Amino acid sequence: MNSYLIVLFLHFVGMAALFIGYGLEWTASTLLRGATTAGEARSWLRIYRASLPVSGPGLLLLILTGFYMAGVNNLTKAGWVIATLIGIVLALVIGFGMLLPRFKKLRAALPAEGTAALGGEALSLVKDPVIPTLIRIRTMLAIGIVYLMTAKTPLVPSLVVLLATIGLGVILAAPAWSRGGK
């Protein structure tokens, strides 16, 4: 077996890990919005936290193996590769720049112990529709990147695909923006 096939296999393993982690985030963000007590909110936040050790290494493996394969195949200037890098950077900004601060703020707003009913700031943070929206956008971006790797489109159509997947993420988050939506 040659080294390229091993790297390709590892790329697929990274993709599986990323989507498992993103699936856990999607589930946790949906269930978190239904939390009515601090104990419930902490439980769903634990699921979100469990996603990070799965999706983080998966993304790192995807990036490393992707760079290797793009270099070996002399594709570093291909439109879909450039768009993929833009999508990855955008997903990282969403995760580290927008989601993590919101989750830290939410954890800080929860009572340290107990199962008291949520109220005030904690309740509004649990119901925050921005969290599921960002998670859905990031997941759809990842799916769009998989499409780009399959279709290998030029730059402009690749950017259109990324914009379309962002739009799809917003559409999938619409229930979170409706009154009482989950």
MIDOSE-1310 file (N, C-alpha, C; in nm, 2 decimals, decimal comma, always signed):
residues 182
mnsy	+0,09/-0,12/+0,00/+0,00/+0,00/+0,00/+0,09/+0,12/+0,00; +0,06/+0,22/-0,09/+0,15/+0,34/-0,09/+0,10/+0,44/+0,01; +0,19/+0,54/+0,03/+0,17/+0,64/+0,14/+0,05/+0,73/+0,11; +0,02/+0,76/-0,02/-0,09/+0,84/-0,06/-0,22/+0,78/-0,01
livl	-0,24/+0,65/-0,03/-0,36/+0,58/+0,01/-0,38/+0,58/+0,16; -0,27/+0,57/+0,23/-0,28/+0,58/+0,38/-0,32/+0,72/+0,42; -0,27/+0,82/+0,35/-0,30/+0,96/+0,38/-0,45/+0,98/+0,35; -0,49/+0,93/+0,23/-0,63/+0,94/+0,19/-0,73/+0,88/+0,30
flhf	-0,69/+0,76/+0,34/-0,77/+0,69/+0,45/-0,77/+0,78/+0,57; -0,66/+0,84/+0,61/-0,66/+0,92/+0,73/-0,74/+1,05/+0,71; -0,75/+1,09/+0,59/-0,83/+1,21/+0,56/-0,98/+1,18/+0,58; -1,02/+1,06/+0,54/-1,16/+1,01/+0,56/-1,18/+0,99/+0,71
vgma	-1,09/+0,94/+0,78/-1,10/+0,92/+0,93/-1,12/+1,06/+0,99; -1,04/+1,16/+0,95/-1,06/+1,29/+1,00/-1,20/+1,35/+0,97; -1,25/+1,32/+0,85/-1,38/+1,37/+0,81/-1,49/+1,31/+0,90; -1,47/+1,18/+0,92/-1,57/+1,11/+1,01/-1,57/+1,17/+1,15
alfi	-1,45/+1,19/+1,20/-1,44/+1,25/+1,34/-1,50/+1,39/+1,34; -1,47/+1,47/+1,24/-1,53/+1,60/+1,24/-1,68/+1,60/+1,24; -1,74/+1,52/+1,16/-1,88/+1,51/+1,15/-1,95/+1,45/+1,27; -1,88/+1,36/+1,34/-1,93/+1,30/+1,46/-1,93/+1,42/+1,57
gygl	-1,82/+1,49/+1,58/-1,82/+1,60/+1,67/-1,92/+1,71/+1,64; -1,94/+1,74/+1,51/-2,04/+1,84/+1,47/-2,18/+1,79/+1,50; -2,20/+1,66/+1,48/-2,33/+1,61/+1,52/-2,36/+1,62/+1,67; -2,26/+1,60/+1,75/-2,28/+1,61/+1,89/-2,31/+1,76/+1,93
ewta	-2,24/+1,85/+1,86/-2,27/+2,00/+1,88/-2,41/+2,03/+1,84; -2,45/+1,98/+1,72/-2,59/+2,01/+1,67/-2,69/+1,96/+1,77; -2,67/+1,84/+1,82/-2,77/+1,78/+1,92/-2,77/+1,86/+2,05; -2,65/+1,89/+2,10/-2,64/+1,96/+2,23/-2,70/+2,10/+2,21
stll	-2,68/+2,17/+2,10/-2,74/+2,30/+2,09/-2,89/+2,30/+2,08; -2,94/+2,19/+2,02/-3,09/+2,18/+2,01/-3,15/+2,15/+2,15; -3,09/+2,05/+2,22/-3,14/+2,02/+2,35/-3,11/+2,13/+2,46; -3,01/+2,20/+2,44/-2,98/+2,31/+2,54/-3,09/+2,41/+2,54
rgat	-3,14/+2,44/+2,42/-3,25/+2,54/+2,41/-3,38/+2,50/+2,49; -3,39/+2,37/+2,52/-3,51/+2,33/+2,59/-3,48/+2,32/+2,74; -3,36/+2,35/+2,78/-3,32/+2,34/+2,93/-3,40/+2,44/+3,01; -3,45/+2,39/+3,12/-3,52/+2,48/+3,21/-3,46/+2,50/+3,34
tage	-3,36/+2,41/+3,37/-3,29/+2,42/+3,50/-3,14/+2,42/+3,47; -3,06/+2,47/+3,57/-2,92/+2,47/+3,56/-2,86/+2,33/+3,54; -2,92/+2,23/+3,60/-2,87/+2,10/+3,58/-2,88/+2,05/+3,44; -3,00/+2,08/+3,38/-3,02/+2,03/+3,24/-2,92/+2,11/+3,15
arsw	-2,91/+2,24/+3,17/-2,81/+2,31/+3,09/-2,67/+2,26/+3,10; -2,63/+2,23/+3,22/-2,49/+2,17/+3,24/-2,48/+2,04/+3,17; -2,58/+1,96/+3,17/-2,58/+1,83/+3,10/-2,56/+1,85/+2,95; -2,63/+1,94/+2,89/-2,62/+1,96/+2,75/-2,49/+2,02/+2,71
lriy	-2,44/+2,11/+2,80/-2,31/+2,17/+2,78/-2,19/+2,06/+2,79; -2,21/+1,96/+2,87/-2,12/+1,85/+2,88/-2,11/+1,78/+2,74; -2,22/+1,76/+2,68/-2,22/+1,69/+2,55/-2,15/+1,78/+2,45; -2,17/+1,91/+2,45/-2,10/+2,00/+2,36/-1,95/+1,99/+2,39
rasl	-1,91/+1,99/+2,52/-1,77/+1,98/+2,55/-1,71/+1,85/+2,50; -1,79/+1,74/+2,51/-1,74/+1,61/+2,46/-1,71/+1,61/+2,31; -1,78/+1,70/+2,24/-1,76/+1,71/+2,09/-1,62/+1,76/+2,05; -1,57/+1,85/+2,14/-1,44/+1,91/+2,10/-1,32/+1,82/+2,09
pvsg	-1,30/+1,72/+2,18/-1,19/+1,63/+2,16/-1,21/+1,53/+2,04; -1,33/+1,53/+1,98/-1,36/+1,45/+1,86/-1,34/+1,54/+1,74; -1,41/+1,65/+1,73/-1,40/+1,73/+1,61/-1,27/+1,80/+1,59; -1,20/+1,84/+1,70/-1,07/+1,91/+1,70/-0,96/+1,83/+1,63
pgll	-0,93/+1,71/+1,68/-0,83/+1,63/+1,62/-0,88/+1,59/+1,48; -1,01/+1,57/+1,46/-1,06/+1,53/+1,32/-1,02/+1,65/+1,22; -1,05/+1,77/+1,26/-1,02/+1,88/+1,18/-0,87/+1,90/+1,15; -0,79/+1,88/+1,26/-0,64/+1,89/+1,24/-0,60/+1,78/+1,14
llil	-0,65/+1,66/+1,16/-0,61/+1,55/+1,06/-0,65/+1,58/+0,92; -0,77/+1,64/+0,91/-0,82/+1,68/+0,77/-0,73/+1,78/+0,71; -0,69/+1,88/+0,79/-0,60/+1,99/+0,73/-0,47/+1,93/+0,69; -0,41/+1,86/+0,78/-0,27/+1,80/+0,75/-0,27/+1,71/+0,63
tgfy	-0,37/+1,62/+0,63/-0,37/+1,53/+0,52/-0,41/+1,60/+0,39; -0,50/+1,70/+0,40/-0,55/+1,77/+0,29/-0,43/+1,85/+0,22; -0,35/+1,91/+0,31/-0,23/+1,99/+0,26/-0,14/+1,89/+0,19; -0,12/+1,77/+0,25/-0,03/+1,67/+0,19/-0,08/+1,64/+0,05
magv	-0,21/+1,60/+0,04/-0,26/+1,55/-0,09/-0,26/+1,67/-0,19; -0,30/+1,79/-0,15/-0,29/+1,90/-0,24/-0,15/+1,92/-0,30; -0,05/+1,91/-0,21/+0,08/+1,93/-0,25/+0,13/+1,82/-0,34; +0,10/+1,70/-0,31/+0,15/+1,59/-0,39/+0,08/+1,59/-0,53
nnlt	-0,04/+1,64/-0,54/-0,11/+1,64/-0,66/-0,10/+1,78/-0,73; -0,02/+1,87/-0,67/+0,01/+2,00/-0,73/-0,12/+2,08/-0,75; -0,21/+2,08/-0,65/-0,34/+2,14/-0,66/-0,35/+2,26/-0,57; -0,24/+2,31/-0,51/-0,25/+2,42/-0,41/-0,32/+2,55/-0,47
kagw	-0,31/+2,56/-0,60/-0,37/+2,69/-0,66/-0,51/+2,66/-0,72; -0,56/+2,54/-0,71/-0,69/+2,51/-0,77/-0,80/+2,59/-0,70; -0,90/+2,63/-0,77/-1,00/+2,71/-0,71/-1,07/+2,65/-0,60; -1,11/+2,52/-0,61/-1,18/+2,45/-0,50/-1,09/+2,44/-0,37
viat	-0,96/+2,43/-0,39/-0,87/+2,42/-0,28/-0,86/+2,55/-0,20; -0,85/+2,66/-0,28/-0,85/+2,80/-0,22/-0,99/+2,82/-0,15; -1,10/+2,79/-0,21/-1,23/+2,80/-0,15/-1,24/+2,72/-0,02; -1,18/+2,60/-0,03/-1,18/+2,51/+0,09/-1,11/+2,57/+0,21
ligi	-0,99/+2,63/+0,18/-0,92/+2,70/+0,28/-1,00/+2,82/+0,34; -1,07/+2,89/+0,25/-1,15/+3,00/+0,30/-1,26/+2,95/+0,39; -1,32/+2,84/+0,35/-1,43/+2,77/+0,43/-1,37/+2,72/+0,57; -1,25/+2,67/+0,57/-1,19/+2,62/+0,69/-1,16/+2,74/+0,79
vlal	-1,11/+2,85/+0,73/-1,08/+2,96/+0,82/-1,21/+3,02/+0,87; -1,32/+3,03/+0,79/-1,44/+3,07/+0,84/-1,50/+2,99/+0,95; -1,49/+2,85/+0,93/-1,54/+2,76/+1,03/-1,46/+2,78/+1,16; -1,33/+2,80/+1,15/-1,25/+2,82/+1,27/-1,29/+2,95/+1,34
vigf	-1,31/+3,06/+1,26/-1,36/+3,19/+1,32/-1,49/+3,17/+1,39; -1,58/+3,09/+1,33/-1,71/+3,07/+1,39/-1,69/+2,99/+1,52; -1,61/+2,89/+1,52/-1,59/+2,81/+1,64/-1,52/+2,88/+1,75; -1,40/+2,93/+1,72/-1,31/+2,99/+1,83/-1,35/+3,13/+1,86
gmll	-1,40/+3,21/+1,76/-1,42/+3,35/+1,78/-1,57/+3,38/+1,82; -1,66/+3,29/+1,78/-1,80/+3,32/+1,81/-1,87/+3,22/+1,90; -1,84/+3,09/+1,89/-1,91/+3,00/+1,97/-1,85/+2,98/+2,11; -1,72/+2,96/+2,11/-1,65/+2,94/+2,24/-1,68/+3,06/+2,34
prfk	-1,67/+3,18/+2,30/-1,70/+3,29/+2,40/-1,85/+3,29/+2,45; -1,94/+3,25/+2,36/-2,08/+3,24/+2,40/-2,10/+3,12/+2,50; -2,03/+3,01/+2,48/-2,04/+2,90/+2,57/-1,98/+2,93/+2,71; -1,86/+3,00/+2,70/-1,80/+3,04/+2,83/-1,89/+3,14/+2,91
klra	-1,95/+3,23/+2,84/-2,04/+3,32/+2,90/-2,16/+3,25/+2,96; -2,21/+3,15/+2,89/-2,33/+3,07/+2,94/-2,29/+2,99/+3,06; -2,17/+2,93/+3,06/-2,12/+2,85/+3,18/-2,11/+2,94/+3,30; -2,06/+3,06/+3,28/-2,04/+3,16/+3,39/-2,17/+3,20/+3,45
alpa	-2,27/+3,21/+3,36/-2,40/+3,26/+3,41/-2,48/+3,15/+3,49; -2,44/+3,03/+3,47/-2,51/+2,92/+3,54/-2,47/+2,92/+3,69; -2,56/+2,88/+3,78/-2,52/+2,87/+3,92/-2,42/+2,75/+3,93; -2,33/+2,77/+4,02/-2,22/+2,67/+4,04/-2,27/+2,53/+4,06
egta	-2,37/+2,52/+4,14/-2,43/+2,39/+4,17/-2,58/+2,39/+4,17; -2,63/+2,27/+4,18/-2,78/+2,26/+4,19/-2,85/+2,25/+4,06; -2,98/+2,24/+4,08/-3,07/+2,23/+3,96/-3,18/+2,34/+3,97; -3,14/+2,46/+4,01/-3,23/+2,57/+4,02/-3,29/+2,60/+3,88
algg	-3,41/+2,65/+3,88/-3,47/+2,70/+3,75/-3,39/+2,81/+3,69; -3,38/+2,81/+3,56/-3,30/+2,91/+3,49/-3,39/+3,04/+3,49; -3,32/+3,15/+3,50/-3,39/+3,28/+3,49/-3,29/+3,38/+3,45; -3,34/+3,50/+3,41/-3,25/+3,61/+3,38/-3,16/+3,58/+3,26
eals	-3,03/+3,62/+3,29/-2,93/+3,61/+3,19/-2,90/+3,46/+3,14; -2,90/+3,37/+3,24/-2,88/+3,23/+3,21/-2,98/+3,18/+3,11; -3,11/+3,21/+3,14/-3,22/+3,16/+3,05/-3,21/+3,23/+2,91; -3,17/+3,35/+2,91/-3,16/+3,42/+2,77/-3,04/+3,36/+2,70
lvkd	-2,93/+3,33/+2,76/-2,82/+3,27/+2,70/-2,85/+3,12/+2,65; -2,93/+3,05/+2,73/-2,96/+2,91/+2,69/-3,05/+2,92/+2,56; -3,14/+3,02/+2,56/-3,23/+3,03/+2,44/-3,17/+3,11/+2,33; -3,05/+3,15/+2,34/-2,99/+3,23/+2,23/-2,99/+3,16/+2,10
pvip	-3,06/+3,21/+2,00/-3,07/+3,15/+1,87/-2,94/+3,15/+1,79; -2,85/+3,24/+1,83/-2,72/+3,25/+1,76/-2,64/+3,12/+1,77; -2,64/+3,06/+1,88/-2,56/+2,94/+1,90/-2,60/+2,83/+1,80; -2,73/+2,79/+1,80/-2,76/+2,68/+1,70/-2,74/+2,73/+1,55
tlir	-2,76/+2,86/+1,53/-2,74/+2,91/+1,39/-2,59/+2,90/+1,35; -2,50/+2,94/+1,44/-2,36/+2,92/+1,41/-2,32/+2,78/+1,39; -2,37/+2,69/+1,47/-2,34/+2,55/+1,46/-2,39/+2,49/+1,33; -2,51/+2,53/+1,29/-2,56/+2,48/+1,17/-2,49/+2,53/+1,05
irtm	-2,45/+2,66/+1,05/-2,37/+2,72/+0,94/-2,24/+2,65/+0,93; -2,17/+2,62/+1,04/-2,04/+2,56/+1,04/-2,06/+2,41/+0,98; -2,16/+2,34/+1,02/-2,18/+2,21/+0,98/-2,21/+2,21/+0,83; -2,29/+2,30/+0,78/-2,32/+2,31/+0,64/-2,20/+2,35/+0,56
laig	-2,12/+2,44/+0,61/-1,99/+2,47/+0,55/-1,90/+2,35/+0,53; -1,90/+2,26/+0,63/-1,82/+2,14/+0,62/-1,87/+2,05/+0,51; -2,01/+2,04/+0,50/-2,07/+1,96/+0,39/-2,04/+2,02/+0,26; -2,04/+2,15/+0,25/-2,00/+2,22/+0,13/-1,86/+2,19/+0,09
ivyl	-1,77/+2,19/+0,18/-1,63/+2,16/+0,15/-1,62/+2,02/+0,10; -1,69/+1,92/+0,16/-1,69/+1,79/+0,10/-1,74/+1,79/-0,04; -1,84/+1,87/-0,07/-1,88/+1,88/-0,21/-1,77/+1,93/-0,30; -1,70/+2,04/-0,25/-1,59/+2,09/-0,33/-1,48/+1,99/-0,36
mtak	-1,45/+1,91/-0,26/-1,35/+1,81/-0,28/-1,40/+1,70/-0,38; -1,52/+1,68/-0,39/-1,58/+1,59/-0,49/-1,59/+1,64/-0,63; -1,65/+1,76/-0,64/-1,67/+1,83/-0,77/-1,55/+1,90/-0,83; -1,46/+1,94/-0,74/-1,34/+2,01/-0,78/-1,37/+2,13/-0,88
tplv	-1,46/+2,21/-0,84/-1,50/+2,33/-0,92/-1,40/+2,44/-0,92; -1,41/+2,53/-1,02/-1,32/+2,65/-1,02/-1,36/+2,74/-0,90; -1,28/+2,84/-0,88/-1,29/+2,93/-0,76/-1,43/+2,99/-0,75; -1,48/+3,06/-0,85/-1,60/+3,13/-0,83/-1,72/+3,04/-0,80
pslv	-1,74/+2,93/-0,88/-1,85/+2,84/-0,84/-1,82/+2,78/-0,70; -1,70/+2,76/-0,66/-1,67/+2,70/-0,53/-1,71/+2,80/-0,42; -1,69/+2,93/-0,44/-1,73/+3,03/-0,35/-1,88/+3,04/-0,34; -1,95/+3,02/-0,46/-2,09/+3,02/-0,46/-2,15/+2,90/-0,37
vlla	-2,08/+2,79/-0,39/-2,12/+2,67/-0,31/-2,11/+2,70/-0,16; -2,00/+2,77/-0,12/-1,98/+2,80/+0,02/-2,09/+2,90/+0,07; -2,12/+3,00/-0,01/-2,23/+3,09/+0,02/-2,36/+3,02/+0,03; -2,39/+2,93/-0,06/-2,51/+2,85/-0,06/-2,52/+2,76/+0,07
tigl	-2,41/+2,71/+0,11/-2,41/+2,62/+0,23/-2,43/+2,71/+0,36; -2,38/+2,83/+0,36/-2,40/+2,92/+0,47/-2,55/+2,95/+0,47; -2,61/+2,98/+0,36/-2,75/+3,01/+0,35/-2,84/+2,89/+0,40; -2,80/+2,77/+0,36/-2,87/+2,65/+0,41/-2,86/+2,64/+0,56
gvil	-2,74/+2,67/+0,61/-2,73/+2,67/+0,76/-2,82/+2,76/+0,83; -2,83/+2,88/+0,77/-2,93/+2,98/+0,83/-3,07/+2,93/+0,82; -3,11/+2,87/+0,70/-3,24/+2,82/+0,69/-3,27/+2,71/+0,79; -3,17/+2,62/+0,81/-3,19/+2,51/+0,91/-3,20/+2,56/+1,05
aapa	-3,15/+2,68/+1,07/-3,15/+2,74/+1,21/-3,28/+2,82/+1,23; -3,36/+2,84/+1,13/-3,48/+2,92/+1,14/-3,57/+2,88/+1,26; -3,59/+2,75/+1,29/-3,68/+2,72/+1,40/-3,62/+2,78/+1,53; -3,49/+2,80/+1,55/-3,44/+2,85/+1,67/-3,47/+3,00/+1,68
wsrg	-3,51/+3,07/+1,58/-3,54/+3,21/+1,58/-3,69/+3,23/+1,60; -3,77/+3,13/+1,58/-3,91/+3,15/+1,61/-3,94/+3,14/+1,76; -4,05/+3,20/+1,80/-4,08/+3,20/+1,94/-4,09/+3,06/+2,00; -4,01/+3,03/+2,10/-4,01/+2,90/+2,16/-3,94/+2,79/+2,07
gk	-3,89/+2,83/+1,96/-3,83/+2,73/+1,87/-3,71/+2,66/+1,93; -3,69/+2,53/+1,89/-3,58/+2,45/+1,94/-3,50/+2,41/+1,82
